[in-house]
Each structure stands twice: as structure tokens, then as C-alpha cells.
Amino acid sequence: MYKLVIADDEYEIRHGLVNYFPWDDLGFEVIGQAANGKEALEIISEGKTDVLLCDIQMPVMTGIDVIKEIHEQGSPVFTVFLSGYQEFQYAQNAIKYGVKNYILKPTKFPEITEAFTQIKKELDQRTQPQVQPSPLNRSSNIENDPIILKIKEYVKKNYKNATLEEAAQIVFMNPHYVSKYFKQKTEENFSEFVFQIKMEEAGKLLKNLEFKTYEVSEMVGYTNAKNFTRAFRKYFGVSPKEYRFMG
């Protein structure tokens, strides 16, 4: 079991998370709870904590103050923010100091489960013998970033009309910052990723002979079939018609 500390100045929320969420099913044990940032750091200083689930707005020390201190100490403790605040500055600071995820109040069971399932995987990897990662492995680790995963999931589900602005809303960030962050983490632009997903989906749809080329064009977000053909050829090196009958 990995050791978890929960910090929130609202007693009802803290008490509910500590006592009513099935942490043991996810591989975690709550070893401490704190009503402010200072208390959280005192528990962490004992050296037993693996993960801190921390509210942003707390008395004495805010959540930002706490993760800044953890970051400056080079602590291996993973942090997850819990907050009802959606302001860009909070998310920006959270990323800068290495926060693993950002869960909004009121908390939802699936969101907590998803976040801590991913953290459990990362903790398991950290405890395994380390080998020199290949470029492919490095890419895989980068894309385990929860923000990048959420953005990519959004694009894959909404590729026809996916926009940077909507992606930014999902992760509660400024679109300009999301653009820079996505490029930094994936080494490709957001628009390039959207284009890739559109073309891959178009390729699958073209194999279904029930759909005409112009219908596939519209299904992946191109209102002009000529523009679609040009984009498709740029990506695959052949026209949609040629691709459809390739083996």
C-alpha cells in the first residue's frame, strides 16, 4: 500500500475523503490528514508519505506554498490538487511545481479513481529497477502526463470539431499556455495532432465502401472535399480513392 496524506481545511470534505472513499481498493492507505498546509508539511517531513492530496486554498500555507516547498526540497512525494477554483494561475503554478493532477470540487468518484489509478502505475514504475529508457519509452513516459492525456482524449472523441480553446477549457488553462505546454511535452503542435487524428480516422472510414469520399470528408470536419483530398494526400502520399483500394 502506498501512503497517502489528505489536506483540506473543510472538515466535511476531508473527513469524507478519509473515511468513505475506498482507497485500499486502489492501493493506497491514508496515514494522515491536515487542516492546513503547515500541518501537511509536518506529516510529510516524517518521510513516510508517497502522495499528497491537497486543497489549494488553505489557511497558514496554501496548497501552492506546500507543493513549492516540496519541489524545492526535491521530495519524491507526488501531489494532486483538490480545489473548487478554476483560475489559470493555479493550474499554471501546479504544472510548474510538478503536480500530478488537478481535481475540481465537488469531487466525483470516477475522477478520483482515474487520477489515483494513474499515480499507482507511476509509483509502481518508480519502485521497479530502472533501465536506460529508449526514445520510445521516454515518449511514453511524457504522454503519461494527465493533462496531455486529457487533451488527447478530447481530440480523439471530438476530432471533427476539436479546437484549442475547448481543449484548454477541459484542463482549466489558458489556450496560449496549453499550446506551448502541448508542444513542450509531445514535440508536436496541437494542430498537428488534430490533423493526424483526422487523417487516421479518415483512413479507417474510407475502407468502409458505404461512405462516399465527400461524406468521409464531412465526417472528419472538412466542408470542402478538394481541401480534404489535398490534406489526405499530404498525410498518406496517395489520394483518398487510391487509398481506399490499397491492400
N, C-alpha and C positions, 0 to 999 in steps of 0.2 A: 504494500500500500504506500502510495506517495502522500506526503504530509502537506496538508492544506491549512492556511490561515485565512479567516474571513474578517474583513474590516469594513464596518459601516456604522455611522453614528445613529441611524434609525434602528431602535431596538427590535421593532416588529420584523423588519426585513432581515436583520442579522439573525435573530432567533429562528425565523422561518427557514432561512438557508442552512443554518447549522443543524437544525433538528428534523426538518421534514423533507429535505432533498436526499435521495439515495446515493450519496457519494461513494459508498463502498461498492456499489454496482459498477462504477466507472473506474475503480482502482484507487480511490482517494480516502484519506482519513483526516477529519478536521481535528487539529491538535491545539487550536487556539482561536479566540475571537477578540476583536478590538473595536472600541468605540471611537477611536481617532487614530491619526497617522502615527503619532508618537508611540502609542501602545503597540501598534502593528510592528514598528521597527524594533521595539524591545523584544517582542516574541521572536522575530526573525533573527535577531542577534544571538540567540541561543544555538543557532546553527542546525536546526532540525527541519526547517521549512523547505519544501520543494516548490510550492506555488502559493501566491498571494492573490486572493480575490478581493479587490479593493474599490470602495466608493471613491469618487473624485472629490466631492465637496464634503470635507470633514473638518471639525474644529482642531485646533492646536497645530496639526500638519495636514495639508491636503493630500489627496492621492498623488497629485503631480509631484509634490515635495517628497513623498515616500519613494516613488519609483526613480526620481532623480538621485536620491541618496543611495538606493540600491544599485543604480547604474554606475555611480561614481566609485562605489566600493568594489565594483567588479563581482558582485554577488551572482551566483548561479541561479538564484530564485526566479522562477517565471512569474510574470504578473498579468492579471486580467482586470480590466476596468469594469466597474459596475456603476452606471450613472443614468440619471434622467436628463442629463444635459447633452445637447447635440452640437454645441458650438464647435466650429472648425478648430479653434486654438487648442482645445482639449485633445482632439484626435491627433493633431499635428505633434503636440508635445508627447503624447503617448507613443507615437511611432519613433520619435527621436530617441526616447529612452528605452525602446525595445519591448513595449507592452505587447503581449501575445494576442489579445483580443479585446473587444470593446462591446459590452453587453448593456443594452438600454433597459431601464426600468419602465414599466413593470416587467420583471423578468419572466421569460417563458421557458417552460421545461425543455422543449426541443433545442432552444438556443444555447442553454447552459450545457446540455448533453453534447451537442455538436462541438462546442468550444473545448470542453474538457476531454472529449474523446481524442481530439487532435493533439492536445497537450500531452495526454497519456502516451501517444505514439512518439512524440518528440522526446519525452523523458525516457522512454524505453530505448530509443536510439542512442541517447546520450550515455546510458549506462552500459551499452554494448561496446566491445573492443573496437577502437577506431582504426579505420584503414584510410589511406590516402584517397580522397574521392576523385573519380574521373570527372571530366567536364559534364557528362550526362548526369551524374549523381549530384554535382553542385547545382545544376539547373533544377533538379527535382527538389532539393532542399529549399532553394529560393522560392519555388512555387508552392511550398507548404505554408507560405505566409498567408494568414487568414484573410487579410484584406485583398490580396491578389486572387485568392480562391473565390471570394465572394464576387469580385468583379468578373472573373472568367465564367462563373456560373450564371451570372446575369446575362452576359453576352450570348452564351450558348442557348439560353432559353428565349432570348429576345433578339436574335441576330437580325431579323428583318428590319427592326426599327431601333436598334441599340444606339444609345448616344452617350457621350462622355458625361453630360450633365446628369442623366439618370443614374449612371454608374456611381457618380460622386454622391448623389443623394443616398444611395444604398449603404455606403460606408461612412456617411456623415462627414464628408470632406469637401473642400473647395475643388472645383473641376480642374483648375490650373495645377494644383498640387497633386491631384490624382494622376494627371497626365505625366508629370515628372516622376512621381513615385513608381508608376507602372513601367515606365521606360527604364528606370534605375534597376528595378527588380527583375524584369524579364528580358531586357536588352532589345525590346521592340516597342514601337509606338502602339497606343491603344487602337488607333485607326487601322494599323497593320493587322492587329489581332482580329478585329471585327471583320476585316476583309478576308482573312484566312478562314474564319468560321463560315462566312457566307459562301465562299467558293467550295469548301469541303462539303457543305450541306447541298449546294447546287449539284455537285458531282454525284451525290447519292440520289438526289431526286431525278436526275437525268437518266439514271439506269431504270427508272420506272417509266415504261413506254406509254403509260396512260397520260402523262403530262407532256404538253407541248412545250417547246423551248421558251416561248413568251410567258407561259404560265409559271415555269420554273423561275424565270427572271423576276416576275412579280412576287413570287413566294419568298425570295431572298432579299427583297427590298429594292429591286431595280424597276422603275416605271418605264424605262426606255430599253427595249430589247437589244438595240445596237450597242448601247453602253455596256449592257450585261455581257454580250458576246466579246467585246473588246477586253473587259476585265477578266473574263473567263480564260481567254487565250493568253493573257498576260500571266495568269497563275499556272495554268496547266500546259501551256505551249501548243494547244490544239483548240479548235472551235468546239462549242457545245455539241454540235451534230457529230463531229468526228469522235469526240469523247464517248458519246452515247453508244457507239457501235464498236468501241475498242474492247478487246478481250479482257 
